[in-house]
Amino acid sequence: MAGTNVTPQVVARAHKAVARAQQRVDELSRRMAAISVMLETEREAALPTAAHIEAAIHNAQAAEASLRAEIDQAKRQARTRKQEIAELKQWYAALPQADQLSELDRLHRDIAWRGAEINTLQAQIGALETRKLAVTVRLETATAQREAHRAGVYTRPLEEDPRWQSVQTKYRRAVTALAQHKAALQQLQQAYAMPTS
C-alpha cells in the first residue's frame, strides 16, 4: 500500500468493517451457545416415539382437512348471500317506479340481514384460517420431527447434528472474515502512518 493515499475516512471505514465483523462473530458465538443448550436439552428429554409422531401427523392432517371444509362451507355461504343481495338489487331495479317506494323497506331489511350474516361469516372465516394456520404449523413441526427421527438426528453426537454444523460453519466463516478485516485495517493504519514523499 506504499505510495497510495490513505485518508482518515478510509481508515474509519475499515474500523467500522472490523466492528461489524466482530459483532457477527459475537452473535454467532451466542447462537452456538443457545443451539448447544437446545440440542443437549433435546437429547436429555424424553424423545417422542415414531408412533407418537405419526399419530400427531395424522391428527394434524385430520384437523387441517376439517378446518379447510369449514372454511370452504363458510365461503360458499358468504358467496350465496352476496349473490342473493345482487339478485335483490336487480329485482328492485326491475320494479316499476311506483312499486319501488313501497318495496324499499323490504329491500333494506333483506340486504341488512344478509350483510350482517356475511360479516359474521367473514369473521368466522378469519378465525378458522387462524386455527388452520396453527394446525399447519403443528403438522409441519411433526413432519420435521418424523424426518429428524428417521435420520437419527436425535441420537447422533452433537457435532454431527446438521443444525450444529450449520451454525459452526457460519461461525468459522465469520472468524475468517474478521481476521481479514483486521489485517486490512492494520495495513491501512501502517500506510496512513507512513510519510508520503
FENGI-V810172 format. One line per field, one symbol per residue. burial: b if it has 16 or more other C-alpha atoms within 10 Angstrom, else e. Layout:
burial: ???
//
This chain:
burial: eeeeebeeeebeebbebbeebbebbeebbebbeeebeebeeebeeeeeeeeebbebbeebbebbeebbebbeebbeebeebbeebeebeeebeeeeeeebeeeeeebeeebeebbebbeebbebbeebbeebeebbebbeebbebbeebeeebbeeebeebeebeebbebbeebbebbeebbebbeebbebbeeeee
//
